[in-house]
Amino acid sequence: MYSDADAGSAHVAACDPRDPDRGAGRGRQLPEDRPDPGGGERGRRRGHPSRYGFLSENAAFATACADAGLTFVGPPPDAIRAMGDKRQAKQLMRAASVALIPGYEGDDDSVAMLRSQAARIGFPVLIKAALGGGGRGIRVVEAPAEFDAALAACRREALAAFGDDRVLLERYCPGRATSRCRCSPIGTAAVFGWVSATARTSARHQKVIEESPAPGLAPEQRLQMGQAAVTAARTVGYVGAGTVEFLLAPSGEFYFMEMNTRLQVEHPVTEMITGLDLVEWQLRVAAGEPLPLQQSQVRLHGHAIEARIYAEDPERDFVPATGRIRHLALPAHAAFAVTADGADGVDPAPVRSMGRCGPAMWSRRTTTR
């Protein structure tokens, strides 16, 4: 199923059969309360919400799939809810003894309380929307005099984007990187995790470059981070593929940041170095099958990098730009993969993101930095 906004997208053209949902026009995602219109007569049994965050991290959609007799290819709704609220997620991780960066995720988010907590944490601090994502609802505050204005701006943006103006605070760590551990838990007996990638370059609090294996991580750090990801997943009863994100400080210490209850767009870098098809794993887990491999059987080969190509207007402070893709030529190479929002002669969907293309490359040789 796809909306009018995605009618010209490459992923729609690759599917057969494909059904438009005329109830979701440009500017809207598919309605969460109608996950499979007419699906019964088409023999559909499972609903995969894709790797993007619109429906894949929507507990209501997962519940609607179950109500429609479909198997949702993803985690239980309760796990989506628990990890979708960053304040609740951090409270759960703190109770499970998963390392957190100094901050405040309490329920009292009055201006006076947040101001006092920021002073306790120490500047610079990061203000983040509790339901934030996609780089929105984030402000870096360098000094106490800037705090109130930054808080008000963050709350306005969060309310407009997510319908919720609650926030949390974190100590801001300059020079930090974001490391991701993609894991596939099944129940409590078989939980699989590996640390795969680090995003070191970002714009507007969104990653631009992601590479795997995570450069600069020692084997013991990779093991510790993987174990922390497993603990995080078990804490919320997670089932299926997910991505646990950690902040990696220059000192080598790492802290839980959040869990994306889905595969991320950058998961090809994990697939390239492991030789695994993570979407296939998702489908097998959803079908009740055991994980194809155990942790000790996974081997990493070579190095992979994925980069986002953005559509922006440099004359207007790099705001997101839309327009027709006049020419798109991609390498036909076994070590190259790409996710693109559009093709030759097609207008990219303007309602998704300014990131239009994500080429991923693999090499046998890894350069240590």
C-alpha positions in Angstrom: 0.0 0.0 0.0 1.2 3.5 -0.7 -0.1 7.0 -0.6 -0.3 9.5 -3.5 2.8 11.2 -2.2 4.8 8.0 -3.0 3.2 7.2 -6.3 6.4 7.9 -8.3 8.9 6.4 -5.8 11.3 3.7 -6.7 10.1 1.3 -4.0 6.6 1.5 -5.3 7.7 0.7 -8.8 9.6 -2.4 -7.5 6.5 -3.9 -5.9 3.9 -6.2 -7.6 1.0 -6.0 -6.8 0.8 -2.5 -5.5 -2.3 -0.7 -4.3 -2.8 3.0 -3.8 -4.6 4.3 -0.8 -6.6 7.3 -2.1 -7.5 8.2 1.5 -3.9 9.4 2.1 -3.1 12.3 -0.2 0.1 14.3 -0.6 1.3 15.4 2.8 -0.2 12.5 4.7 1.0 9.0 5.6 -1.1 5.9 5.3 -3.9 6.0 7.9 -3.0 4.0 11.0 -6.5 2.7 11.5 -6.7 1.1 8.0 -3.6 -1.0 7.7 -4.9 -3.3 5.0 -8.0 -2.2 3.1 -9.2 -5.2 1.1 -6.3 -7.3 2.3 -8.4 -10.4 3.1 -9.4 -11.1 -0.5 -5.8 -10.5 -1.6 -4.5 -13.2 0.8 -2.3 -10.9 2.8 -1.1 -12.3 6.1 1.6 -9.9 7.3 2.0 -6.1 7.4 5.6 -4.7 7.1 5.7 -0.9 7.9 8.9 -0.2 6.1 12.1 1.1 7.7 10.9 4.7 8.1 9.4 6.1 11.3 5.9 7.0 10.1 4.2 3.6 10.8 7.1 1.4 11.9 7.2 3.2 15.2 3.4 3.6 15.6 1.9 1.4 18.3 -1.6 2.2 17.1 -0.8 0.8 13.6 0.7 -2.4 15.2 -2.5 -2.8 17.2 -4.7 -2.2 14.1 -2.8 -4.9 12.2 -3.6 -7.4 14.9 -7.2 -6.3 14.9 -7.3 -6.8 11.1 -5.9 -10.3 11.4 -2.5 -9.4 10.2 0.9 -10.2 11.7 2.7 -7.0 12.3 6.3 -7.4 11.2 7.8 -5.6 14.2 7.8 -5.4 18.0 4.8 -5.6 20.3 2.8 -2.3 20.7 3.9 -2.0 24.3 7.6 -2.1 23.4 6.9 0.6 20.7 5.2 2.8 23.3 7.9 2.3 25.9 10.8 3.2 23.6 8.9 5.9 21.7 8.7 8.2 24.7 12.4 9.1 25.3 11.7 10.1 29.0 10.0 6.8 29.7 12.7 4.9 27.9 15.5 6.5 29.9 13.6 5.8 33.2 13.4 2.2 32.2 17.0 2.0 31.2 18.1 3.7 34.5 16.1 1.0 36.4 17.8 -1.7 34.3 21.3 -0.2 35.1 22.0 0.7 31.5 24.5 3.6 31.4 22.9 7.0 30.8 24.6 10.3 30.1 24.0 12.8 33.0 20.7 14.4 32.5 17.1 14.8 33.7 14.1 12.8 32.5 11.7 13.4 35.4 8.0 14.1 35.1 8.2 17.6 36.5 9.1 19.7 33.5 8.2 23.1 34.9 10.6 25.9 33.8 11.9 26.3 37.3 12.7 22.6 37.6 14.3 22.3 34.2 16.4 25.4 34.9 17.6 24.0 38.2 18.4 20.6 36.6 20.3 22.3 33.8 22.5 24.0 36.4 23.0 20.7 38.2 24.0 18.9 35.0 26.3 21.7 33.9 26.4 23.7 30.6 26.4 23.1 27.7 23.2 21.1 27.9 20.9 19.6 25.3 17.1 20.0 25.4 15.3 17.3 23.6 11.6 16.6 22.9 10.3 13.5 24.7 8.7 12.3 21.5 11.3 13.8 19.1 12.9 12.4 16.1 14.4 13.3 12.7 16.6 16.0 14.3 13.5 18.0 15.4 12.9 19.3 18.9 16.5 19.7 19.9 18.4 22.7 21.2 22.0 23.1 22.4 22.3 25.6 25.2 25.7 27.0 25.9 25.0 29.3 28.9 22.3 29.8 31.6 21.2 33.1 30.1 20.1 31.3 26.9 18.2 28.5 28.6 14.6 29.9 28.9 14.5 31.1 25.2 15.9 27.8 24.0 13.4 25.8 26.1 10.5 27.8 24.7 11.6 27.4 21.1 12.1 23.6 21.7 8.7 23.2 23.1 7.0 25.1 20.3 8.8 22.9 17.7 8.0 19.7 19.6 4.3 20.7 20.0 4.0 21.5 16.3 5.8 18.4 15.1 4.7 15.8 17.6 1.7 17.2 19.4 3.6 17.0 22.7 5.8 19.6 24.3 7.4 17.6 27.0 11.2 17.6 27.1 14.2 16.0 28.8 17.7 17.3 29.4 21.2 15.8 28.7 24.7 17.0 29.2 26.0 18.0 25.8 29.2 16.3 24.8 31.1 18.1 22.0 32.9 15.7 19.7 30.6 12.8 20.5 29.5 10.2 17.9 26.4 8.0 17.7 27.0 4.3 17.7 24.2 1.9 16.8 23.6 -1.7 17.7 21.1 -3.5 15.5 19.6 -6.5 17.4 17.0 -9.1 16.8 15.5 -10.5 20.0 13.1 -13.4 20.3 11.7 -13.9 23.8 14.2 -14.1 26.6 16.2 -17.2 25.5 17.5 -16.0 22.2 18.6 -12.4 21.9 21.0 -11.4 19.1 22.9 -8.2 19.0 25.9 -6.7 17.3 27.4 -3.2 17.2 27.6 -2.2 13.6 27.9 1.4 12.8 28.9 4.9 13.9 27.5 8.2 12.6 30.2 10.8 12.9 29.0 13.5 10.6 25.7 15.2 11.1 23.6 18.2 10.0 20.6 19.6 11.9 21.1 16.8 14.4 20.7 14.2 11.7 23.4 11.7 10.6 24.9 12.2 7.1 27.6 9.6 7.1 27.3 6.2 8.7 30.0 3.6 8.6 30.4 0.0 9.8 32.1 -1.5 11.7 32.1 1.4 14.1 35.6 2.9 13.7 37.7 3.4 16.9 35.7 0.8 18.9 37.9 -1.8 20.6 36.5 -5.4 20.6 35.7 -5.3 24.3 33.8 -2.0 23.8 31.8 -3.6 21.0 31.0 -6.5 23.2 29.9 -4.3 26.1 27.8 -2.1 23.9 26.1 -5.2 22.4 25.3 -6.5 25.8 23.8 -3.2 26.8 21.6 -3.3 23.7 20.5 -6.8 24.6 19.6 -5.6 28.1 17.7 -2.6 26.7 15.7 -4.9 24.4 14.9 -7.4 27.1 13.8 -4.7 29.5 10.8 -3.8 27.2 10.0 -7.3 26.0 11.2 -6.5 22.5 10.7 -8.9 19.6 12.1 -8.5 16.1 14.7 -6.2 14.6 15.5 -2.9 16.2 18.3 -0.4 16.5 19.6 0.7 19.9 21.6 4.0 19.8 24.4 5.0 22.1 26.4 8.2 22.5 30.1 7.5 22.3 32.2 10.1 24.1 35.7 10.9 23.1 36.9 9.2 26.3 35.5 5.9 25.0 32.6 5.8 27.4 29.1 5.1 25.9 25.6 6.0 27.1 22.2 4.8 26.0 20.4 7.5 23.9 17.3 5.8 22.5 16.0 2.8 20.7 14.4 2.9 17.2 11.8 0.2 17.2 12.5 -0.6 13.6 15.3 -1.1 11.1 16.8 2.2 10.2 17.4 3.5 6.6 21.1 2.8 7.1 20.8 -0.9 7.8 22.5 -1.8 4.5 25.9 -1.1 6.1 25.2 -3.8 8.6 24.1 -6.2 5.9 27.1 -5.5 3.8 29.7 -6.4 6.5 27.8 -9.4 7.9 26.3 -10.9 4.7 22.9 -11.1 6.4 19.5 -10.0 5.0 17.9 -8.2 8.0 14.5 -7.8 6.4 14.5 -11.6 5.8 15.2 -12.0 9.5 12.3 -9.7 10.3 10.0 -11.8 8.3 11.3 -15.1 9.7 10.9 -13.8 13.3 7.3 -12.6 12.5 6.5 -16.1 11.1 7.6 -17.6 14.4 10.9 -19.1 13.1 14.1 -19.2 15.2 16.9 -16.8 14.4 19.0 -18.2 11.5 22.3 -17.8 13.4 23.7 -17.5 16.9 25.9 -14.6 18.0 29.1 -16.6 17.8 28.4 -17.5 14.1 28.3 -13.9 12.9 31.5 -12.7 11.1 32.3 -9.1 10.0 33.9 -8.7 6.6 35.4 -5.5 5.2 34.0 -2.0 5.7 30.8 -0.2 4.6 29.8 3.4 4.4 26.5 5.0 3.6 25.9 8.7 2.9 22.8 10.8 2.6 22.4 12.9 -0.5 20.2 15.9 0.3 18.0 18.1 -1.8 18.5 21.6 -0.4 18.4 25.2 -1.6 21.9 26.8 -0.8 20.6 30.3 -1.5 17.9 30.0 1.2 20.1 28.7 4.1 19.9 25.1 2.8 16.2 24.7 3.4 14.7 21.4 2.0 14.1 21.6 -1.7 11.7 19.8 -4.0 11.5 19.5 -7.8 11.9 17.0 -10.6 14.8 14.6 -10.8 16.0 15.1 -14.3 18.7 12.5 -14.4 19.7 9.7 -12.0 22.5 7.3 -12.9 23.6 4.7 -10.3 26.6 2.3 -10.5 25.8 -1.3 -11.4 28.2 -2.9 -8.9 27.8 -5.7 -6.4 29.4 -3.6 -3.7 27.0 -0.7 -4.2 23.5 -0.3 -3.0 21.2 2.7 -2.9 17.9 3.8 -1.5 16.4 6.7 -3.5 13.2 8.7 -3.2 12.6 9.1 -6.9 13.9 8.3 -10.3 14.4 9.9 -13.7 11.6 12.3 -14.5 9.9 11.8 -11.2 9.1 14.4 -8.5 10.3 13.2 -5.1 7.7 13.2 -2.3 8.1 16.6 -0.7 6.5 15.5 2.6 9.1 13.0 3.8 12.5 14.4 4.2 15.2 16.4 2.4 17.3 13.3 2.3 16.7 12.0 -1.2 19.3 9.2 -1.8 21.4 7.0 0.4 24.2 5.3 -1.5 26.0 2.6 0.5 29.4 1.2 -0.5 31.5 -1.8 0.7 35.2 -2.6 0.5 37.1 -5.7 1.5 39.8 -3.4 3.1 39.2 -1.6 6.4 41.3 1.5 7.1 41.9 2.1 10.8 41.8 5.8 11.9 
